[in-house]
Amino acid sequence: MTAVVEPPVARLAALPGVSTASRVAAQAERARATGKVLPVVPALAGLLPAGGLRRGSTVAVHGGTSLVFALLAEATSAGSWAAVAGLPSLGLAAASEYGVDLARVALVPHPGVELPAVVAALLDGVDLVVVNAERVQPAVARRLSARARHRGAVLLASGAWPAADVELSCRFSAWSGLSDGYGHLRERKASVRVHGRGAAARPLSASLALPGSAGAPSPAEPRGSVHEEATA
């Protein structure tokens, strides 16, 4: 007797909490933007080689979820759809404060061993897919990057990713806003560095307020300078 193996998409629909993601993916397919680059907030645009998130690319993000939120904010506000897989502790309130449109974000917090199948299915119809890189083997990571490239989606890896086209990392300094022991935390300065392959081979860095006083990232220097780093 021959066993019948369900395709990944069928298994995806059967997973707990994935039905919402499947509906979002269907809507995203109808609403997919025609441009080849998804927008990012101005504070980050000068650091990325295409001035935004190039469709088909894989971007690895190091240094926590603040930078992930900053990358999702402008694209979801402009009408793109996003999904997050394998990050159950993601702070939705913080994402909203960064400007992420939560109505355009699907969550698959506990995909379990089906994580690669879940991400592959989401890449078929969602503009941006965020994945917990720690739970993906290198060989699988390369296959998922190839799928993103073929489907024209942007794969955002939270953590190290072997097939990344662009890597962003940040180092945070202290919060500001408290004065004489009282007040509210307003913003946090971060040094953001970008490097990668091709057009991103020349490392760039900038000092940003992440988050800024209004939530969205903003330049921490007077003119928002982007620095080109020296290479050996």
N, C-alpha and C positions, 0 to 999 in steps of 0.2 A: 504493500500500500504506500502510495506516494504522499508525503506530507505537504500540505498547502501552507505556504508562507505568505503572510500578509505583507503588502508593500509598506514602506516606511510611513507614508501619509496616512494609511488606514490605522496603523498602530498609533500614530500621533493623535488622531482624533479620539482614540480610546483611553488616552492617559488622563488622569485627574487634572482638572484645571486648564486643559489645553483647548477645550471647545471655544473659549473666548478668543484665544490666539488664532484659531482657524478662521473664525468669522472676521477678525481684523485683517488677516492675510487676504481674504477674498475682497474685502473693501479696499485694501491697499492696492490690489492689482488693478482695480477700476480707477483709482485715484492717483496712480503712479505718475510722478512728474516726468516731463520729457527731457529735462536738462541732465547733463552728464555729471554735474557737480551739485551736491546738496549744500545749502548754506550753513555757515557757523556764525557765531557772534563776532562782531568786528575785532574784538580783542584777540581772537584766535586766528582770524582769517590771514593775517600777515605771516603767521608761522607755518601754515600748510602750503604745500607746493602748488596746489591748484586754487588756493584761496578758499577752500572748502573741502568737503569730503567727496572724493572722486568715486563715482559709481564703479563697482567691481573691485574696489580696493579693500585691503585688510589693514586695520589700524589697531595697534597694540597700545593700551593705556596703562601706565604704571603710576602708582601713588594714590590709590583710593578712588572712590566713586565721584568725587567732586568734578574731576576732569571729564568723566563720562557724562555727567549731567550737563556740563557746559557744552559738550559736543552735540548732545541731543536737542538742546533747547531751541535753537533757531530753526532746525530742520522740521521738528514737530510743529512749531508755531506757524511755519510756512506751508503746512499741509502734508508733510511726509509721515509715514507710519513707521513705528518702531516696535521691537519686541525684545524682552530680556529673559534669558534662559539660564537657570542654575544659580541665581543670586537671590536666595530667599530673604536675606537681611537688607535688601535694597530699601532705602528710606524714601517713600513716596512724598512725604511732606517736604523733605529737602529738595527732591527733584522739582516739585512745583515751585519752590522758592527760586530755583535757578531759571525758571521760565519754561520748563518742559511741559508740553500739553499732554496731561495724563490721559485725556480722552483718546489720544492716538497712540497709546502704549499698551501692548499686551504683555502679561506676565506669565511665565511658566517657571515658578519658583523651584519645583521639585521634579524635574524630569527623570531623575534616577539614571539607570544605565541606558535609557533611551535618549540621553542628551544629544549625541551626534545626529540621530534621526530627527529629533525635534528641530535642531538648528538648521539641518538641511532642508526640511519642509518649510520653515519660516523664510529661509533665503529665497524660496521660490516666489514669494509674494509680498514680502515686507521690505521697505526701503532700507532700514537699518536694523541689524540684529546684534544685541549685546550678549556675550557669552562669558561664563566663568572659565578662564583659560586653564586654571589649575586642574580642571576635571577632564581635559581633552589631551589625548596622547598625540605626540608630534606627527605621526603618520596621518592620523585622523584630521589634525589641524590643517595639514597641507591640502587634504581633499576638500575640506570645508572652504578654504580660501579659493580653491579652484572653482567650486560651485558658486561662490559669491561673484567671482570674476565673470563666470558664464551667465549668471542671472542678472548682473548689473545692480546687485545690492551692495551695501557697505557692511562689512563685518567688523564690529568693535569688540576686541578681545580685552577683557579686564585681567591684565597680567601678561606674562611673557608668551609670545606666539612665534613659532619658527618661520612662518611664511608671511610675516607682516611686511607691508609695503612702507608703512610709516610707523614710527614709535614716538609716543609722547610720554614724558615723565615730568614729575613736579616734586619740588621740595618746599615744604611749608615752613613759615616762620610763625611767630606768635600772633594771636588775635589782637585787634585793636577795638577800642570803644569803651573800655572800662576806665574810669577816672576817679582816683582817690577811693577806690574800693566799691564803686557803684556805677551803674550805667548798663548799657546793653552791648553785647558783642555785635559789631557791625561788619567787619571785613577781616580777611586773612590774606596776607601777602604770600605769593608763591613764585618760585622760579621755575618756569616751564621751558623744557628743552624738547626740540623736535629733530629727529634724524631718521634716515631710512635708506631706501634704494632709489635709483633713478633721479628724478627731480628733487628728491628729498635727501640726497646724499650729503649735501652740505649742511652741517648742523646749524640750527638757529635757536636762539633763546630769548626770552623776554620775562620781565618782572610784572606779574599781574596780581590784582586783587581777586581772590578766588575763594569765596564769593565776594563781589563788590558790595558796596553799601546798599545798592538797590536790588541785590540778588544776583544779577547777571555779572559775569566776569568783566573787569575793566582794567585798563592800564594802571599799574602802580607807580609808573614813572611819569614825569610831567608831560612828555610827548609820546608816551607809549612806545618807546623805542624797541625795535627788534634787532638783536645783535647776531652777527654772523661769527660763529666760533672758528678759531684757528684749527686747522687740521695738520697732522704730521705729513 
